[in-house]
Amino acid sequence: MKKVLITGASGFIGTNTLNLLIEKGYKVHAVSSRTFKSKNNNVVWHCVDLTNLHEIDKLFREVMPTHLLHLAWDLTPNKYRNSPNNLIWVQSSIEIIKNFNKYGGERAVFAGTCFEYDLNYGYLNEHLTPLKACSLYGTCKASLHNIVGSYSIKNGLSLAWGRIFYSYGPHDNSNRVISYVISNLLKGEVAHCSHGNQIRDYSYVYDVASALIALLESSVEGAVNIGTGNPVKLKDIFMKISMKIGKQNSIYLGDVKTLPNEAPLIVADIKRLKDEVGWIPSYDLDKGLDETIEWWKKKIKV
């Protein structure tokens, strides 16, 4: 029987992935740096500092998972892209794959990022687009993929690398752009935004979680893009949100400067995800935004 260990289980994507694993009937060991009391018999929580190499060994020795979803990383908004903590997480992630193998692991999925790619290419493909990260975060993720990929081949592990593009939905940080716009408008405040002409590929977080689990359940190895394949302008997302909430005059475009040399177009080619993993998105933008708005209404008690 599969025994799944998920790191980063209390984070944005991790929370939604854990909930979906439970719905699917998995027995899950969930790892967080915070202490949780399990409200479900199918979840065993482990409070572990994954930057502590001795605690990593102890965790895998006790759990001995057959399957691993490694989502943990330091993704503090507005800080993570060039934080030195990225280097710490490379080291921790190497220890995680080593201990997963040491204690009998079989199949692992690690969370990668679209920021590993040369973003100037716009439409990004696992086999055709070169890797040329423009941040320490992207560089560390790409380097880690090379390391754990080579290690897995040498040791007979099955490993997939889910390159996650942009995401939004329940449990997201309010400093991330879609959650920021929704929460501000619901509180009766304005939302200061960039010009909004950037074209991006945004997935509802339930779909990200679903894709990660489908990837874990498959035998596909190597890098797999996780996105929708659908380009959308940020300002069109902002306007959709404002119309749904009834605050069309509360979006202030052009108030926030964009990053220097920011890529105008970042969209996933998801042919591999669809054809090899056999997964397609369940949510369109409208449905995802509706559910996200309802979640924020409950959170801030509107």
C-alpha positions in Angstrom: 0.0 0.0 0.0 1.2 3.5 -0.8 2.4 5.5 2.1 2.7 9.2 1.0 4.8 11.8 2.8 4.2 15.4 1.8 6.5 18.3 2.9 5.3 21.9 3.0 1.9 20.5 3.9 0.7 23.6 5.7 1.7 25.9 2.8 -0.5 27.3 0.1 -0.2 24.5 -2.5 0.6 21.9 0.3 -2.7 22.6 2.1 -4.7 22.1 -1.0 -2.8 19.0 -2.1 -3.1 17.4 1.4 -6.9 18.0 1.3 -7.2 16.3 -2.1 -5.0 13.4 -1.0 -7.3 12.9 1.9 -10.4 13.0 -0.4 -8.7 10.3 -2.5 -8.4 8.1 0.5 -4.6 8.2 0.9 -2.9 7.6 4.3 -0.7 10.7 4.5 2.2 11.7 6.6 2.2 15.5 6.5 5.3 17.6 7.4 5.3 21.2 8.7 7.5 23.4 10.7 4.4 24.2 12.8 2.6 21.9 15.3 -0.8 20.5 14.1 -3.3 18.2 15.8 -4.7 15.9 13.2 -8.5 16.3 12.6 -8.5 13.3 10.2 -7.6 9.7 10.9 -5.9 9.5 7.4 -3.3 12.2 8.3 -0.4 11.9 10.7 1.3 15.3 11.3 5.1 15.6 11.9 6.6 18.9 13.2 10.0 18.8 11.6 12.7 21.4 10.9 13.7 20.3 7.4 16.8 22.4 7.5 18.1 20.1 10.3 19.8 17.1 8.7 19.3 14.9 11.8 15.6 15.6 11.9 15.3 14.6 8.2 16.9 11.3 8.9 14.7 10.7 11.9 11.6 11.6 9.9 12.3 9.1 7.1 13.5 6.4 9.4 10.2 6.5 11.4 7.8 7.0 8.4 9.5 5.0 5.7 7.3 6.4 2.9 6.9 4.7 -0.5 5.9 8.0 -2.2 7.1 11.6 -1.6 5.7 14.9 -2.6 8.4 17.5 -1.8 6.8 21.0 -1.8 8.6 22.7 1.1 10.7 25.8 0.4 11.0 29.3 1.7 8.6 31.3 -0.5 8.3 34.5 1.5 6.5 37.0 -0.8 8.7 39.8 -2.2 11.9 38.2 -0.7 12.3 34.6 -1.9 13.6 35.2 -5.4 17.1 36.1 -4.3 17.1 35.1 -0.7 20.2 33.1 0.5 17.7 30.7 2.1 17.4 29.2 -1.4 20.8 27.7 -0.9 19.8 26.1 2.4 16.8 24.5 0.8 19.0 23.0 -2.0 21.0 21.3 0.8 17.9 20.1 2.7 16.3 18.8 -0.5 19.3 16.7 -1.3 19.2 15.2 2.2 15.5 14.5 1.7 16.0 12.5 -1.5 19.0 10.6 0.0 16.9 9.6 3.1 13.9 8.8 1.0 16.1 6.4 -0.9 17.8 5.1 2.2 14.6 4.0 3.8 12.9 2.3 0.9 11.3 5.1 -1.1 10.0 4.3 -4.6 8.4 7.3 -6.3 9.0 11.0 -5.7 7.6 14.3 -7.2 9.5 17.5 -6.4 8.1 21.0 -7.0 10.0 23.0 -9.5 9.2 26.4 -11.1 8.7 28.1 -14.4 11.4 30.5 -13.3 14.0 27.9 -14.2 13.4 28.7 -17.9 14.7 31.5 -20.1 11.5 33.5 -19.8 12.3 35.4 -23.0 10.9 32.5 -25.0 7.3 33.2 -23.7 5.8 29.8 -24.4 7.8 27.4 -22.4 8.4 23.7 -23.2 10.2 21.1 -21.1 12.3 19.8 -24.0 12.8 22.8 -26.3 13.1 25.9 -24.0 16.6 26.5 -22.5 17.1 26.9 -18.8 18.4 30.4 -17.9 17.1 31.5 -14.5 17.1 35.2 -13.7 16.9 34.7 -9.9 18.7 32.7 -7.3 15.4 30.9 -6.6 15.2 29.7 -10.3 18.9 28.8 -10.4 18.7 26.8 -7.2 15.6 24.9 -8.4 17.2 24.1 -11.8 20.4 23.0 -10.1 18.5 20.8 -7.6 16.6 19.2 -10.5 19.9 18.2 -12.1 21.2 16.8 -8.8 18.2 14.8 -7.7 17.6 13.6 -11.2 21.1 12.2 -11.6 20.9 10.7 -8.1 17.5 9.0 -8.8 18.8 7.5 -12.0 21.9 6.1 -10.3 19.8 4.7 -7.4 16.8 3.3 -9.3 14.3 5.9 -7.9 11.4 7.1 -10.0 11.4 10.9 -10.0 9.3 13.6 -11.6 9.8 17.3 -11.4 6.6 19.4 -11.6 7.4 22.9 -12.9 4.7 25.0 -11.4 3.6 28.2 -13.2 1.4 30.9 -11.6 -1.3 29.9 -9.2 -4.0 31.4 -7.0 -6.8 30.3 -4.7 -7.8 29.6 -1.1 -5.0 29.8 1.6 -2.8 32.0 -0.6 -0.8 34.8 1.0 -2.6 38.2 0.8 0.5 39.8 -0.6 0.3 37.8 -3.8 -1.3 39.7 -6.5 -4.7 38.0 -7.1 -5.3 37.5 -3.4 -4.2 41.1 -2.8 -6.7 42.5 -5.3 -9.6 40.3 -4.0 -9.0 41.0 -0.3 -8.5 44.8 -0.8 -11.7 45.1 -2.9 -13.7 43.1 -0.4 -12.5 45.3 2.4 -13.6 48.4 0.5 -10.1 49.5 -0.3 -8.5 50.2 -3.7 -5.9 47.9 -5.3 -2.7 49.5 -6.6 -1.5 47.4 -9.5 1.0 47.5 -12.3 0.0 48.3 -15.9 -1.3 44.8 -16.2 -0.2 44.1 -19.7 1.9 41.1 -18.6 0.5 37.9 -20.1 0.6 35.0 -17.7 -0.6 31.4 -17.2 -2.6 31.2 -13.9 -3.9 27.9 -12.5 -6.5 27.5 -9.7 -4.7 25.9 -6.8 -7.0 22.9 -6.8 -5.8 22.1 -10.3 -2.2 22.5 -9.3 -2.8 20.0 -6.4 -4.7 17.6 -8.7 -1.9 17.7 -11.3 0.8 17.0 -8.7 -1.1 14.0 -7.4 -1.7 12.7 -11.0 2.0 13.1 -11.6 2.8 11.2 -8.4 0.4 8.4 -9.4 1.9 8.2 -12.9 5.2 6.7 -14.0 6.3 9.8 -16.0 9.8 11.0 -15.1 11.7 14.2 -15.6 10.3 17.8 -15.9 6.6 18.3 -16.5 5.0 21.8 -16.8 2.0 22.4 -14.5 -0.2 25.1 -15.8 -3.2 25.7 -18.0 -1.6 26.6 -21.3 -4.0 29.5 -21.5 -2.5 33.1 -21.7 -4.3 35.9 -19.9 -3.4 39.5 -19.3 -3.1 40.5 -15.6 -5.3 43.6 -16.1 -8.1 41.3 -17.5 -7.9 39.2 -14.3 -8.0 42.4 -12.2 -11.1 43.7 -14.1 -12.9 40.3 -13.8 -12.3 40.4 -10.1 -13.6 44.0 -9.8 -16.7 43.2 -11.8 -17.5 40.1 -9.7 -17.1 42.1 -6.5 -18.8 45.2 -7.9 -15.8 47.5 -7.4 -15.0 48.4 -11.0 -13.5 51.8 -10.1 -11.2 50.4 -7.4 -8.4 49.0 -9.7 -5.6 51.6 -10.1 -3.5 50.4 -13.0 0.0 51.7 -13.4 0.5 52.5 -9.7 3.1 49.8 -9.2 6.4 49.6 -11.1 7.2 46.3 -12.9 10.5 44.6 -12.3 13.4 45.5 -14.6 13.4 43.3 -17.8 10.2 41.6 -16.7 9.1 39.1 -19.3 5.9 40.2 -21.2 4.7 36.6 -21.8 5.0 33.4 -19.6 2.8 30.5 -20.6 3.2 26.7 -20.1 3.2 24.2 -22.9 1.2 21.4 -21.1 1.3 18.8 -23.9 3.4 16.5 -21.7 1.0 16.9 -18.8 -2.0 16.1 -20.9 -0.6 13.4 -23.2 1.8 11.5 -20.9 0.3 12.1 -17.5 -3.3 12.1 -18.8 -4.3 15.2 -16.9 -6.3 18.3 -17.9 -7.5 21.3 -15.9 -10.9 21.2 -14.2 -11.2 25.0 -13.6 -11.5 27.9 -16.0 -10.6 31.4 -14.7 -14.1 32.4 -13.9 -14.9 29.3 -11.8 -11.5 29.6 -10.0 -12.0 33.3 -9.2 -15.5 32.7 -7.9 -14.4 30.1 -5.4 -11.4 32.2 -4.4 -13.6 35.3 -3.8 -16.0 33.2 -1.7 -13.1 31.9 0.4 -11.8 35.4 1.0 -15.3 36.6 2.0 -15.4 34.0 4.7 -11.8 34.7 5.8 -12.3 38.4 6.3 -16.0 38.0 7.3 -17.5 40.2 4.6 
